[in-house]
């Protein structure tokens, strides 16, 4: 169990993290989401005591610095290139195992676990980003910890690697252990995470189950079909639901579920021809929730005119010229 309370960090006049509090419970994957610059990496460093700041984080009741055998309790992956480039992969892990009091036999176990057994004797300086991520994950698993904290672990992984990582983390959590993972791969997070902590500009936006986060999005709605759709729309609006016209006999309703819509129609003797859920994707819900918290907003580039369109817009261009 991880308990983060009042995490805060400033860089001069800039507030990087402001009063974040959340829990990471055993038995589930907790996803950590936010736009670029939201403060995710800073938050993780505060949790582990790598950055000085306000608040505290307890791992099973103790700060990270007070854990007697940190690698055996909390496995971390913060940087995919946290290794000496010319020290062989197996030697890198053996060095970490010696420092943590972990048997050398565990080294080959984790190399096999992450699929790097064939390159165990190679220097990781030549590894791709994805292979570096696998080596970093092997290091995080070395002490067979009860908790994993992973910052963007899927970066650089191929589709097979991402699929493997998802299954591994879900199984890890299902065994009663805790997973806290940040990622920008929202489609993947939708398949993996049970609970979400979403931040923007260092502040909490959401801290709830993934299902509830998506359900609250205005992009989730119920399509209702009825020959008396106008009457039903008025009733739904009076109940505080959002209503948008789809066509002459159908509306899209947000803020009400199928059961409550059906009960309202029945109570008012309104015939229904259809009730269909349309759930938002995690990406749609995330973009909506963080719309006001995006720090780095790119301006769409204007399309460059082709020669043909440029000539067409200039009546003085002689026909046939280039």
N, C-alpha and C positions, 0 to 999 in steps of 0.2 A: 504494500500500500504506500503510495506517495501522497503526501499532503503538502501542497504549496500554498503559502499564506502571505498575502501582501507583497508579492515580489515587485520591486521597483528599481529603476536604474535611470540615471541622467548622465548625459554627456554635455557638460556646460549648461546652456539654456535649453537643450533638446531633451525631451522626455522620451526615452527609448522604451521603457516598460513602466506601466503605471498601475500599481495596486492589483496585480493579478493573483487570484486565488482559485484553486481547482484541486481535484483529487484524481488520482489514477488508481483504479481499483483492480484487484486480481481477477482473472477470469475473463477479461475483455481487452480488446485493442482500442486504445484511446488515440484518436487522430488529432494532430495539432496543426491547424490551418491558419493562413493569413497571407495577405499580399506581400510582395517584396518590400522589405523595410518595415514590416509590421512589428518586429522584435522577437521573432521565434527563436533564432539562434542565441540571442542575448538572454532570453528567458531560460533556455536550457543551460547556458553557462552559469546563470545565477543559481539554478537548482543544484548544480554540482559544485558550487563554491569556486568556480574558475574566474568569476567576476565579482567584485565587491558591489554591494547594493543593499537595498532595503528588503525586509521580509525574510522568510525562512522556508526551507523545504526539509521535510522529514521523510526518511525511508524506513518504514517499519518503526517509527518513533525516534529515529536518530538522524542528525545531519550527516551528510555524506562524509565529511572529514572525520567523524567519530566512528565510522564503520571499521570494525577490526580487520576485515578482509574485503575491501571494496569490490574487487573484481569477482569475488565469489557471490556477491549479493546484487550488484548493479553492473550490467554490461552496457557500455556506451560506444556509439559510433558517431563522431562529430566531424571527422575529416577523412575522406577516402584516401588521402595520401600521407597519413600519419605513420610513415615508416622510413627507414634509411634505404635509399634507392639501390644500394649495392649489397645489402645484407639479404641473403636468400629468404624466401618466404617462410620456410620451416624454421630457420634460425631466428627470424624476427619473432615468431610466436614462442619459440623456446625461451628467448630472453624474457618475454613478458610472463611466461609460465614460471620461470625461476623467481622473478620478483614477487609473484603472487602466491608462491608456494603450491603451484598446481603441477601434478605429475606430467612428465614429458609425453606419456601415452595419450594424454588429452589433446596434444597438438595435432597428431595425425587424425584423431577423431573429428576435430572441427574442420580440418582441411578437407576431409572426405565429405563432411556435412555440407560445406559450401561449394563443393565441386572443384576444388583447386589441388587435388592430390597429384594430378599429372604435372603441375608446374611448381611443386613444393620446393624443388632445388633451383629454381630460377630467381633472378634478381627482380624485385617488384618495380624497379625504376622503369622497366620496359612494359609494365602492365598497362592495359587500357583502363579507363575510368571504371568500367564495370568490374573488371578483375580486382582493381584496388578496393572497390566497395565490398567485394566478397572477402578479401583479406581482412578488411576492417571489421566485417561482421564476424569472421572467425575469431578475431581478437576479443570482440565483445562477448562471445559465447565461451571463451576459454575457461572461465571459472564456473561454468554451469550455473549462472546467476538466476535469481528468482524474478529479476526485473530487467527489462531492456529499454534504453533510451536511445533512439536512433533519429538522427537529423538527415533527412533526405536520403535514405538508404537505397532508393531505387534509381538514383541518378546514374546514367550510363549503363544500366542493365538492359540486356536484350529482352524481347517478349517472353522467352522461356525463363529467363532469370527473374523477371518481375512476377510471373506466374508462380515460380517456386517460392519466392520471398513471401508472397501473399499467403500461400498455403502454410509455410513454415511459421509465420507470425500468428496466424489464426490457431494453429495447433499448439504453439507455445502458450498462448493465452488460455486455450481450452484446458490445458493441464493445470490451471489454477495459478498461473504466474501473470505478471503485469507487463504490458507493452505500451510505451508512449512513443509515437512516431510522427514526425513531421513529413509532409510531402506536398509537392505542387501537382502531382498526378491525381486529379480529382476523380477521374473515372475509376482508378485503381483504389483510391481511398473509399469510394462508395461500396466496393466489394469487400473491403477489409475491416473498416472501422465500425465498432459497436457504439462508441461514444465520441463526441467531438468537442474540442476546445478551440474556438475560433477567436482570433484577435485581429485588431487593426489599429495601427498607430500606437501600439503598446497597450491598448485597452481591450477588455473583454467584450466581445460581440455576442458570443453564444457559448454555453456550457451545458450541453444536453445530449440526449441520445441522437444518433445519426438520423433515425427515423423521424423524431420530433422536429429536428432542424429542417429537414426537407419538407415535412408536412406543413410547416408554418409559412413556407414560401408562397407568395401570390401566384407563382407559376404552377402551383398545385391547385387543381380545381376539379369540379364535378360537372360534366356535361349533362344537362337535363333536357329531355324532349317531352313536349306535351302540346296537345291542341289548344290548351288554355294557358300558354306560356306567359302571356302578359300579366294575367292575374297572379300567377305564382311568382313572377319576378317582383311584383309590388310587395307581396307578402315577405319575400326573402329580404328585400331592401329594408323593410320595416323591422326585421329581426337583426339587422346589422351586417348582413352578408354582402359580399361584393358580387355584382352581376354584370356580365357583358353579353351582348347579343351575338349569337353565332349565326342564326338564320331566322326565318319567320316562325319556326316552331321549336327552337333550341336556344338555350343560354348556357354560359359558363359561369359557375358559381364558386367563389372562393370564400373561405371563412365558415364553411358549413360542410359536414360530411353527408354521405348518402343516406344514412339512417335518419338524421334530423330533417333532411329535405323530404324524404319519403313520408315521415310522420306529419310534417307540415302540410303536405299535399293531401294526405288522407284525412286530416282533421278538417280540411276545407273542401273536401269532395272534389278534388282536382285530379283528373285522369292523367296518369303518367305513361309515356311510351318508352322511356329509357332513362337510366341513371348510370353514368359511366365515369369512373375515376380516371383522371389524367394526372399522374404524379410528376412533380418537377424532378429533374436530375440534380445530383449534388452540385454540379457545376453551376446550374441555373440558380439554385438556392444560395450558393456561395457568392456568386457575382452580385446578386441582389443584396445580400446582407452586408457585403463589404464595399458597396458602391461609393460610400462617402469616406472610406478609409484607405483608398488607394493613394499611395504616396508618389509613385512614378507613373504618370499618365502620358502615354505616347499620343502624339497628334497624327491622325491618319494622313498619309501622304496623298497629295492630289495627283490624279493620273496624268502622266506626261502625254501631251498631244502627239499623235502620229503625224507624219508628213501629210497624209491625206486629209485629216481633220484640220490641220493648220491651214492647208491650202483652201479648204472649203470655207473656213471662217474669214478668209481674206479675199474679197471679190476682185482685188487688183492683181491677184496672182495669175500670170498667163497660163492658159490651159496646157497641160502636158509638161510643164516645167518641173524640175526636181529640186 
